Amino acid sequence: MMDTIPTRFEVLDERFAGVAGDDVVERLHFGTRWAEGPVYFPAGRFLVWSDIPNDRMLRWDELTGAVGPFRQPAGYVNGNTLDGQGRLVSCEQGNRRVTRTEHDGSVTVIADRWRGRRLNSPNDAVVRSDGSVWFTDPSYGITSDYEGVRAEPEIDGCHVYRADPVTGRVEIVADDFERPNGLAFSLDESRLYVADTRRRHLRVFDVDAGGKLSGGAVLAETEGGKPDGLRLDDAGRIWAAVGQAVHCHAPDGTLIGRLHLPDHVANLVFGGPKRNRLFIAASTSLYSLMLNVTGARPVWA
């Protein structure tokens, strides 16, 4: 029988009062060392996620519930996402690069250097409707051999980058973070949300038509833990992995609710045929909860 735990929502604001779902959270898999980067493939109805210290990616099949290997070794992959053609985009901490897995299984390097210097260890990525790939580059993968390969940094600082889909040019778009981590665009792509794990807050930037950022104010200080992965629902609310919970913030930054879990939450994604199934990568486990909330529709869908 599938392992389950009681669902425990905490309502902090009336704007979260209508959020509900299954009475139990399902544990779909147990046995990872540090689960990260869940990404759902609608065409195949399966989910892929990372187990960073074990240098592998796992695959869960929605129709059968079976779990098996997807890729190993995997370059100590952390965050994953899909591009507009349904191709897997991955942040490989160990290989210090962002890659795209083509439909034939071959791997294309999107970014591995900035001005000739190797990146630190790309952490999480999002793809904009123009095809540009935006990613964060903290140093977690080079500070030890636990979730990467120990190495000296070649770039002064941990930044947010944009890779141009046509020219391949990699540019820094924000350079005043300590440890940039999860990131997500607003529904209309006019804003970019970025978590700074070390500073324990979420920031918000304005994005112009050319992909330039401005602003960068602190949107919310996170309570109860350090922020990691981010996702949006179709109401524009920000769902963030923070400590042993998934936090839900209103677009104005107010913390309006929490979903509590027994493990340290790293990342999350909305999936399923209706995008109303929340998948959560947390420490040793992959969790799932069907909600009455729907994840944001990709802008190219």
PyMOL commands that set and color helices and strands:
alter all, ss='L'
color gray80, all
select helices_A, chain A and resi 14-16
alter helices_A, ss='H'
color red, helices_A
select strands_A, chain A and resi 3-6+9-11+24-30+35-41+46-51+56-61+67-71+77-82+88-92+97-101+107-111+113-114+117-118+125-127+133-137+158-163+170-177+180-185+191-196+201-207+213-221+227-232+238-242+245-249+255-260+265-271+277-282+285-290
alter strands_A, ss='S'
color yellow, strands_A
deselect
rebuild
show_as cartoon
